[in-house]
Amino acid sequence: MSHYEKALKAKAELNTVSPSFCLAKWLQVSLHLTTGRTHSCYHPRSHKIPLKEIERGPSALHNTEYKKKQRKKMLEGTRPVECLYCWTVEDMPGDLLSDRHYRSAEDWAMADMDIIRSMPWDADVKPRYLEVNFNQACQFKCTYCSPQFSSSWMAEIKQYGFYPTTFGYNRLEWFKKNDLIPYGPDEKNPYVESFWKWWPEIYPHLRIFRMTGGEPLIDPNTALVLDYVIHHPHPKLTISLTSNLCPPDKNFQQFLTAVSELLQKNAIENFFLYASIDSVGKQAEYIRSGLDYQKFNENLERYLEIPGTEISFILTFNCLSAPGFRPYLEWLLNLRNKYSKGKQRISFDTPFLHHPSFLSLQVLTPEWKKSMQETVAWAEEIYRDRPEALDGFTSMEIDKFKRVLQWTCAPVVDFDIQMNRANFFFFFTEHDRRRGTNFLKTFPEMKEFWNQCEQESRSFKQATV
């Protein structure tokens, strides 16, 4: 059964509880230990974990009082506002499937459907899917990231201040006001301490454990986790890790050695690497400052040489991904052709970016939206010729392409578009000044779009200190 078919089936089963029920709210959790925040599924904004709650027990890292109230709403058929991403998709024409259906359809979730539906809404739940970032140490400064998740971004903002968009992008005062300043690497962090207290309790129940960052391959906690699993085998566990694939060589070699040992000893069921990359070549390097595209590909091949490994690429679909969309997909198909022999080892996801809105696909002009439509039509033709082929596309991927395209072309208030295009110009003008980059040299095909953004900028005032 394909992912799409599983999601269709999950939709029907979820609706037997309520039209807003989602298993991810119970069984999946992301923990941002650097700031003491959590959410279940990465689409809702994270919320603060009260220290008083984890003092009563480390289970509160996941089972916060706030989250339990959202679960209650779902059981009663009410749509939690924080899950707007999925409601937006489900309310589009065409009866589209949202991530609520895809995530609930996963084996780690659907297996506990009957257990969850019969539990009291305020019960403490042991997650099956746990994602954690231990700190925000990162050598990258991706355009859409922030000091909250990248130490390099933090250093730049401390040196130069916020970016002079109309609202002051990545203004530290905003992060302080919203309690989003991360714990420093030398500070005592009660959330990390609570995690390690909770870890032996939840470890046997996990089916997927994922480490993110920052860059987890430069975080010492990552090595501690891998060492723990080597010495405490869990044959039903899949470990995954999200990386930029450009850590120091010593760190990457240690990582490859640990993964090889885990798989050779059958200590886990599977190891899955997530690699974040949003375009190809120099355009990818521009979007994700710090990326060495050649080193990325070299490390990718070193990883895939380990038997049994799998990888999923995360294309955080932003407006700068549009020019490289088709070359990106061609690059993926080449990888599938090379490494997916008898089993699909290369997958990818295409979540569309919401924030910052001046980098969203919706700021694009009609000719770029037409270009994306042509790429999706090309991908559909490949799918029709070779449906579900290991060196082609899947029905779920085609469905997600259409979802991205439909959202890109959705109506937006003219004033918002004008302001976002102005902010696009303000941001990248400053980006080029600070980082020694050149937008038009890197994206020459977007010259007309750039000129339009510059024209819009004359109607708006930049933020000043």
PALO-333048 format. One record per residue (C-alpha): x, y, z negated; residue number from 1. Coordinates in steps of 0.1 Angstrom, whole numbers. Layout:
REM PALO-333048
+-------+-------+-------+-----+
!     u !     v !     w ! pos !
+-------+-------+-------+-----+
!     X !     Y !     Z ! NUM !
...
+-------+-------+-------+-----+
//
This chain:
REM PALO-333048
+-------+-------+-------+-----+
!     u !     v !     w ! pos !
+-------+-------+-------+-----+
!     0 !     0 !     0 !   1 !
!    14 !    34 !    10 !   2 !
!    18 !    63 !   -15 !   3 !
!   -11 !    81 !     3 !   4 !
!   -33 !    50 !    -1 !   5 !
!   -23 !    47 !   -38 !   6 !
!   -32 !    84 !   -43 !   7 !
!   -66 !    79 !   -27 !   8 !
!   -73 !    50 !   -50 !   9 !
!   -61 !    69 !   -80 !  10 !
!   -84 !    98 !   -72 !  11 !
!  -114 !    75 !   -74 !  12 !
!  -103 !    60 !  -107 !  13 !
!   -95 !    94 !  -122 !  14 !
!  -129 !   106 !  -113 !  15 !
!  -145 !    78 !  -134 !  16 !
!  -132 !    98 !  -164 !  17 !
!  -136 !   133 !  -151 !  18 !
!  -129 !   154 !  -120 !  19 !
!  -100 !   172 !  -138 !  20 !
!   -84 !   141 !  -155 !  21 !
!   -47 !   137 !  -149 !  22 !
!   -25 !   110 !  -165 !  23 !
!     6 !   132 !  -163 !  24 !
!    -7 !   153 !  -191 !  25 !
!    -3 !   123 !  -214 !  26 !
!    24 !   102 !  -200 !  27 !
!    48 !   126 !  -184 !  28 !
!    68 !   153 !  -202 !  29 !
!    95 !   178 !  -193 !  30 !
!   116 !   191 !  -222 !  31 !
!   136 !   223 !  -218 !  32 !
!   156 !   219 !  -250 !  33 !
!   177 !   250 !  -242 !  34 !
!   146 !   272 !  -249 !  35 !
!   125 !   248 !  -269 !  36 !
!    97 !   245 !  -244 !  37 !
!    77 !   217 !  -228 !  38 !
!    51 !   210 !  -201 !  39 !
!    36 !   178 !  -187 !  40 !
!    42 !   179 !  -149 !  41 !
!    64 !   207 !  -138 !  42 !
!    37 !   228 !  -121 !  43 !
!    22 !   243 !  -153 !  44 !
!    43 !   269 !  -170 !  45 !
!    62 !   256 !  -200 !  46 !
!    50 !   265 !  -235 !  47 !
!    69 !   269 !  -267 !  48 !
!    73 !   240 !  -291 !  49 !
!    67 !   254 !  -326 !  50 !
!    96 !   245 !  -349 !  51 !
!    71 !   238 !  -377 !  52 !
!    56 !   210 !  -355 !  53 !
!    89 !   192 !  -348 !  54 !
!    98 !   196 !  -385 !  55 !
!    68 !   173 !  -392 !  56 !
!    82 !   148 !  -366 !  57 !
!   101 !   148 !  -333 !  58 !
!    71 !   134 !  -314 !  59 !
!    59 !   171 !  -313 !  60 !
!    85 !   177 !  -286 !  61 !
!    58 !   162 !  -263 !  62 !
!    26 !   161 !  -284 !  63 !
!    22 !   198 !  -292 !  64 !
!   -11 !   211 !  -305 !  65 !
!   -14 !   232 !  -274 !  66 !
!   -10 !   203 !  -250 !  67 !
!   -35 !   182 !  -269 !  68 !
!   -61 !   209 !  -263 !  69 !
!   -54 !   208 !  -226 !  70 !
!   -59 !   170 !  -227 !  71 !
!   -93 !   175 !  -244 !  72 !
!  -103 !   199 !  -216 !  73 !
!   -94 !   173 !  -190 !  74 !
!  -114 !   145 !  -207 !  75 !
!  -144 !   169 !  -208 !  76 !
!  -141 !   177 !  -171 !  77 !
!  -128 !   213 !  -175 !  78 !
!   -99 !   224 !  -154 !  79 !
!   -70 !   237 !  -175 !  80 !
!   -59 !   271 !  -160 !  81 !
!   -22 !   260 !  -163 !  82 !
!   -28 !   234 !  -136 !  83 !
!   -37 !   259 !  -110 !  84 !
!   -12 !   245 !   -85 !  85 !
!   -33 !   213 !   -81 !  86 !
!   -67 !   231 !   -82 !  87 !
!   -55 !   253 !   -54 !  88 !
!   -46 !   223 !   -32 !  89 !
!   -79 !   205 !   -40 !  90 !
!  -100 !   235 !   -32 !  91 !
!   -84 !   239 !     3 !  92 !
!  -104 !   227 !    33 !  93 !
!   -97 !   191 !    44 !  94 !
!  -101 !   172 !    11 !  95 !
!   -64 !   173 !     5 !  96 !
!   -47 !   152 !   -22 !  97 !
!   -29 !   171 !   -50 !  98 !
!     0 !   161 !   -72 !  99 !
!   -26 !   152 !   -98 ! 100 !
!   -35 !   122 !   -76 ! 101 !
!     0 !   114 !   -65 ! 102 !
!    15 !   115 !  -100 ! 103 !
!   -13 !    96 !  -116 ! 104 !
!   -10 !    69 !   -89 ! 105 !
!    26 !    62 !   -99 ! 106 !
!    31 !    27 !  -115 ! 107 !
!    44 !    42 !  -147 ! 108 !
!    11 !    62 !  -151 ! 109 !
!   -17 !    40 !  -137 ! 110 !
!    -7 !    10 !  -157 ! 111 !
!   -18 !    28 !  -189 ! 112 !
!   -50 !    43 !  -175 ! 113 !
!   -74 !    22 !  -197 ! 114 !
!   -53 !    29 !  -228 ! 115 !
!   -52 !    66 !  -223 ! 116 !
!   -89 !    70 !  -214 ! 117 !
!   -99 !    52 !  -247 ! 118 !
!   -75 !    72 !  -270 ! 119 !
!   -87 !   101 !  -291 ! 120 !
!   -78 !   134 !  -275 ! 121 !
!   -55 !   144 !  -304 ! 122 !
!   -35 !   112 !  -305 ! 123 !
!     3 !   112 !  -303 ! 124 !
!    14 !    95 !  -271 ! 125 !
!    48 !    80 !  -262 ! 126 !
!    56 !    92 !  -227 ! 127 !
!    65 !    68 !  -199 ! 128 !
!    82 !    95 !  -179 ! 129 !
!   106 !   118 !  -197 ! 130 !
!   125 !   146 !  -181 ! 131 !
!   150 !   167 !  -202 ! 132 !
!   175 !   194 !  -197 ! 133 !
!   199 !   198 !  -226 ! 134 !
!   215 !   231 !  -216 ! 135 !
!   216 !   257 !  -188 ! 136 !
!   252 !   252 !  -179 ! 137 !
!   254 !   255 !  -141 ! 138 !
!   279 !   267 !  -116 ! 139 !
!   252 !   277 !   -91 ! 140 !
!   232 !   309 !   -87 ! 141 !
!   203 !   298 !   -65 ! 142 !
!   183 !   327 !   -52 ! 143 !
!   150 !   316 !   -69 ! 144 !
!   166 !   306 !  -102 ! 145 !
!   172 !   326 !  -134 ! 146 !
!   194 !   331 !  -165 ! 147 !
!   170 !   307 !  -183 ! 148 !
!   183 !   277 !  -162 ! 149 !
!   217 !   288 !  -151 ! 150 !
!   247 !   301 !  -171 ! 151 !
!   261 !   316 !  -139 ! 152 !
!   230 !   336 !  -134 ! 153 !
!   232 !   347 !  -170 ! 154 !
!   268 !   359 !  -165 ! 155 !
!   259 !   378 !  -134 ! 156 !
!   229 !   396 !  -150 ! 157 !
!   250 !   405 !  -180 ! 158 !
!   276 !   420 !  -157 ! 159 !
!   254 !   438 !  -132 ! 160 !
!   220 !   440 !  -147 ! 161 !
!   187 !   429 !  -131 ! 162 !
!   180 !   430 !   -94 ! 163 !
!   163 !   463 !   -84 ! 164 !
!   131 !   449 !   -70 ! 165 !
!    99 !   468 !   -79 ! 166 !
!    96 !   449 !  -111 ! 167 !
!   133 !   443 !  -119 ! 168 !
!   140 !   406 !  -110 ! 169 !
!   157 !   386 !  -138 ! 170 !
!   155 !   414 !  -163 ! 171 !
!   170 !   401 !  -195 ! 172 !
!   145 !   421 !  -216 ! 173 !
!   117 !   402 !  -201 ! 174 !
!   133 !   368 !  -211 ! 175 !
!   139 !   381 !  -246 ! 176 !
!   103 !   393 !  -249 ! 177 !
!    90 !   359 !  -238 ! 178 !
!   114 !   340 !  -260 ! 179 !
!   132 !   325 !  -230 ! 180 !
!   168 !   332 !  -238 ! 181 !
!   185 !   298 !  -241 ! 182 !
!   206 !   286 !  -270 ! 183 !
!   243 !   291 !  -263 ! 184 !
!   266 !   261 !  -258 ! 185 !
!   281 !   266 !  -293 ! 186 !
!   249 !   273 !  -311 ! 187 !
!   231 !   247 !  -333 ! 188 !
!   200 !   237 !  -314 ! 189 !
!   172 !   221 !  -334 ! 190 !
!   154 !   209 !  -303 ! 191 !
!   184 !   189 !  -292 ! 192 !
!   188 !   175 !  -327 ! 193 !
!   151 !   165 !  -326 ! 194 !
!   155 !   148 !  -293 ! 195 !
!   183 !   125 !  -306 ! 196 !
!   161 !   116 !  -336 ! 197 !
!   132 !   108 !  -312 ! 198 !
!   153 !    89 !  -286 ! 199 !
!   156 !    55 !  -303 ! 200 !
!   118 !    55 !  -309 ! 201 !
!   107 !    63 !  -274 ! 202 !
!   135 !    47 !  -254 ! 203 !
!   119 !    12 !  -253 ! 204 !
!    86 !    27 !  -240 ! 205 !
!   101 !    47 !  -212 ! 206 !
!    99 !    36 !  -175 ! 207 !
!   115 !    67 !  -161 ! 208 !
!   141 !    89 !  -177 ! 209 !
!   153 !   120 !  -158 ! 210 !
!   180 !   145 !  -166 ! 211 !
!   180 !   180 !  -151 ! 212 !
!   197 !   213 !  -159 ! 213 !
!   214 !   235 !  -153 ! 214 !
!   237 !   210 !  -138 ! 215 !
!   235 !   178 !  -159 ! 216 !
!   269 !   164 !  -146 ! 217 !
!   287 !   192 !  -165 ! 218 !
!   267 !   186 !  -197 ! 219 !
!   282 !   162 !  -223 ! 220 !
!   248 !   149 !  -233 ! 221 !
!   244 !   132 !  -199 ! 222 !
!   274 !   110 !  -206 ! 223 !
!   261 !   102 !  -241 ! 224 !
!   228 !    90 !  -225 ! 225 !
!   244 !    69 !  -199 ! 226 !
!   267 !    53 !  -225 ! 227 !
!   237 !    46 !  -248 ! 228 !
!   219 !    28 !  -219 ! 229 !
!   250 !     8 !  -210 ! 230 !
!   251 !    -5 !  -246 ! 231 !
!   213 !    -9 !  -249 ! 232 !
!   201 !   -24 !  -217 ! 233 !
!   165 !   -17 !  -206 ! 234 !
!   158 !   -37 !  -175 ! 235 !
!   124 !   -20 !  -169 ! 236 !
!   139 !    15 !  -170 ! 237 !
!   146 !    38 !  -140 ! 238 !
!   171 !    65 !  -147 ! 239 !
!   172 !    96 !  -125 ! 240 !
!   192 !   127 !  -125 ! 241 !
!   189 !   160 !  -106 ! 242 !
!   222 !   173 !   -94 ! 243 !
!   236 !   199 !   -70 ! 244 !
!   262 !   173 !   -60 ! 245 !
!   290 !   198 !   -64 ! 246 !
!   303 !   193 !  -100 ! 247 !
!   341 !   190 !  -107 ! 248 !
!   356 !   159 !   -91 ! 249 !
!   365 !   144 !  -125 ! 250 !
!   328 !   147 !  -137 ! 251 !
!   315 !   132 !  -105 ! 252 !
!   338 !   102 !  -106 ! 253 !
!   328 !    95 !  -142 ! 254 !
!   292 !    96 !  -131 ! 255 !
!   298 !    72 !  -102 ! 256 !
!   316 !    48 !  -126 ! 257 !
!   287 !    48 !  -151 ! 258 !
!   261 !    43 !  -124 ! 259 !
!   281 !    14 !  -109 ! 260 !
!   283 !    -2 !  -144 ! 261 !
!   246 !     2 !  -151 ! 262 !
!   236 !   -15 !  -118 ! 263 !
!   262 !   -42 !  -118 ! 264 !
!   252 !   -53 !  -154 ! 265 !
!   215 !   -50 !  -145 ! 266 !
!   212 !   -28 !  -176 ! 267 !
!   184 !    -8 !  -158 ! 268 !
!   159 !   -15 !  -131 ! 269 !
!   171 !    13 !  -109 ! 270 !
!   191 !    45 !  -107 ! 271 !
!   176 !    74 !   -87 ! 272 !
!   194 !   106 !   -78 ! 273 !
!   176 !   138 !   -70 ! 274 !
!   196 !   163 !   -50 ! 275 !
!   184 !   199 !   -46 ! 276 !
!   190 !   214 !   -12 ! 277 !
!   167 !   237 !     8 ! 278 !
!   182 !   240 !    43 ! 279 !
!   214 !   229 !    61 ! 280 !
!   249 !   244 !    66 ! 281 !
!   256 !   280 !    58 ! 282 !
!   220 !   288 !    53 ! 283 !
!   218 !   262 !    26 ! 284 !
!   249 !   277 !    10 ! 285 !
!   233 !   312 !    11 ! 286 !
!   201 !   300 !    -6 ! 287 !
!   220 !   282 !   -33 ! 288 !
!   250 !   303 !   -42 ! 289 !
!   279 !   280 !   -52 ! 290 !
!   270 !   252 !   -29 ! 291 !
!   298 !   237 !    -8 ! 292 !
!   278 !   220 !    20 ! 293 !
!   307 !   198 !    31 ! 294 !
!   314 !   187 !    -5 ! 295 !
!   277 !   180 !   -10 ! 296 !
!   277 !   156 !    20 ! 297 !
!   309 !   139 !     9 ! 298 !
!   296 !   133 !   -26 ! 299 !
!   263 !   121 !   -12 ! 300 !
!   281 !    94 !     8 ! 301 !
!   302 !    84 !   -21 ! 302 !
!   270 !    79 !   -41 ! 303 !
!   252 !    59 !   -14 ! 304 !
!   282 !    36 !   -10 ! 305 !
!   272 !    21 !   -44 ! 306 !
!   248 !    -8 !   -37 ! 307 !
!   213 !    -3 !   -50 ! 308 !
!   213 !    34 !   -54 ! 309 !
!   186 !    57 !   -40 ! 310 !
!   183 !    94 !   -35 ! 311 !
!   155 !   119 !   -31 ! 312 !
!   161 !   154 !   -18 ! 313 !
!   142 !   183 !   -32 ! 314 !
!   134 !   210 !    -7 ! 315 !
!   120 !   239 !   -28 ! 316 !
!   102 !   253 !     2 ! 317 !
!   109 !   291 !     3 ! 318 !
!   109 !   315 !    32 ! 319 !
!   146 !   311 !    39 ! 320 !
!   140 !   273 !    45 ! 321 !
!   118 !   281 !    75 ! 322 !
!   147 !   286 !   101 ! 323 !
!   164 !   253 !    91 ! 324 !
!   132 !   233 !    86 ! 325 !
!   136 !   211 !   117 ! 326 !
!   174 !   207 !   114 ! 327 !
!   169 !   197 !    78 ! 328 !
!   144 !   170 !    88 ! 329 !
!   167 !   158 !   116 ! 330 !
!   196 !   156 !    90 ! 331 !
!   173 !   135 !    68 ! 332 !
!   163 !   111 !    96 ! 333 !
!   200 !   106 !   105 ! 334 !
!   207 !    96 !    68 ! 335 !
!   177 !    72 !    68 ! 336 !
!   189 !    56 !   100 ! 337 !
!   224 !    51 !    85 ! 338 !
!   215 !    40 !    49 ! 339 !
!   180 !    26 !    49 ! 340 !
!   185 !    -9 !    62 ! 341 !
!   156 !   -31 !    49 ! 342 !
!   147 !    -7 !    21 ! 343 !
!   140 !    30 !    20 ! 344 !
!   169 !    46 !     1 ! 345 !
!   164 !    82 !    13 ! 346 !
!   133 !   101 !     3 ! 347 !
!   124 !   137 !    -2 ! 348 !
!    98 !   161 !   -15 ! 349 !
!    87 !   195 !    -3 ! 350 !
!    71 !   215 !   -32 ! 351 !
!    64 !   251 !   -21 ! 352 !
!    78 !   279 !   -41 ! 353 !
!    55 !   303 !   -60 ! 354 !
!    79 !   324 !   -80 ! 355 !
!    95 !   348 !   -72 ! 356 !
!    67 !   357 !   -48 ! 357 !
!    90 !   377 !   -25 ! 358 !
!   107 !   344 !   -16 ! 359 !
!    75 !   324 !   -10 ! 360 !
!    65 !   312 !    25 ! 361 !
!    36 !   335 !    25 ! 362 !
!    58 !   366 !    31 ! 363 !
!    67 !   352 !    66 ! 364 !
!    55 !   368 !    97 ! 365 !
!    32 !   350 !   122 ! 366 !
!    61 !   338 !   145 ! 367 !
!    77 !   320 !   116 ! 368 !
!    45 !   303 !   106 ! 369 !
!    41 !   292 !   143 ! 370 !
!    76 !   278 !   142 ! 371 !
!    67 !   258 !   111 ! 372 !
!    35 !   245 !   128 ! 373 !
!    56 !   233 !   157 ! 374 !
!    80 !   214 !   134 ! 375 !
!    51 !   197 !   116 ! 376 !
!    36 !   187 !   150 ! 377 !
!    70 !   173 !   160 ! 378 !
!    72 !   153 !   127 ! 379 !
!    36 !   140 !   133 ! 380 !
!    45 !   128 !   167 ! 381 !
!    74 !   108 !   153 ! 382 !
!    51 !    93 !   127 ! 383 !
!    25 !    83 !   154 ! 384 !
!    53 !    66 !   174 ! 385 !
!    68 !    48 !   143 ! 386 !
!    44 !    49 !   114 ! 387 !
!    60 !    43 !    80 ! 388 !
!    93 !    34 !    98 ! 389 !
!   124 !    35 !    75 ! 390 !
!   140 !    59 !    99 ! 391 !
!   109 !    80 !   104 ! 392 !
!    83 !    97 !    82 ! 393 !
!    56 !    84 !    58 ! 394 !
!    20 !    93 !    57 ! 395 !
!    25 !   110 !    24 ! 396 !
!    53 !   132 !    38 ! 397 !
!    32 !   142 !    67 ! 398 !
!     3 !   150 !    43 ! 399 !
!    26 !   172 !    22 ! 400 !
!    39 !   190 !    53 ! 401 !
!     3 !   199 !    62 ! 402 !
!    -3 !   210 !    26 ! 403 !
!    27 !   233 !    27 ! 404 !
!    16 !   247 !    61 ! 405 !
!   -19 !   253 !    50 ! 406 !
!    -7 !   272 !    19 ! 407 !
!    17 !   292 !    40 ! 408 !
!   -11 !   304 !    63 ! 409 !
!   -36 !   310 !    35 ! 410 !
!   -50 !   346 !    34 ! 411 !
!   -31 !   370 !    12 ! 412 !
!   -39 !   406 !     2 ! 413 !
!   -21 !   430 !    26 ! 414 !
!    -7 !   451 !    -3 ! 415 !
!     9 !   420 !   -19 ! 416 !
!    25 !   410 !    14 ! 417 !
!    39 !   445 !    19 ! 418 !
!    53 !   447 !   -16 ! 419 !
!    68 !   412 !   -14 ! 420 !
!    85 !   420 !    19 ! 421 !
!    98 !   452 !     4 ! 422 !
!   112 !   432 !   -26 ! 423 !
!   127 !   407 !    -2 ! 424 !
!   147 !   436 !    13 ! 425 !
!   156 !   451 !   -21 ! 426 !
!   167 !   417 !   -34 ! 427 !
!   189 !   406 !    -5 ! 428 !
!   205 !   440 !     0 ! 429 !
!   217 !   438 !   -36 ! 430 !
!   225 !   400 !   -32 ! 431 !
!   248 !   408 !    -4 ! 432 !
!   265 !   437 !   -23 ! 433 !
!   271 !   416 !   -54 ! 434 !
!   280 !   383 !   -39 ! 435 !
!   298 !   394 !    -7 ! 436 !
!   273 !   377 !    15 ! 437 !
!   257 !   389 !    47 ! 438 !
!   220 !   381 !    53 ! 439 !
!   219 !   389 !    90 ! 440 !
!   251 !   371 !    98 ! 441 !
!   237 !   340 !    81 ! 442 !
!   201 !   343 !    94 ! 443 !
!   205 !   361 !   127 ! 444 !
!   172 !   346 !   139 ! 445 !
!   154 !   365 !   111 ! 446 !
!   166 !   400 !   123 ! 447 !
!   131 !   411 !   133 ! 448 !
!   117 !   399 !   100 ! 449 !
!   145 !   417 !    81 ! 450 !
!   138 !   449 !   100 ! 451 !
!   101 !   447 !    91 ! 452 !
!   110 !   441 !    54 ! 453 !
!   132 !   472 !    55 ! 454 !
!   104 !   492 !    70 ! 455 !
!    80 !   481 !    42 ! 456 !
!   106 !   490 !    16 ! 457 !
!   103 !   526 !    24 ! 458 !
!    68 !   527 !     8 ! 459 !
!    79 !   513 !   -25 ! 460 !
!   102 !   524 !   -53 ! 461 !
!   129 !   501 !   -68 ! 462 !
!   131 !   495 !  -105 ! 463 !
!   157 !   514 !  -124 ! 464 !
!   172 !   509 !  -158 ! 465 !
+-------+-------+-------+-----+
//
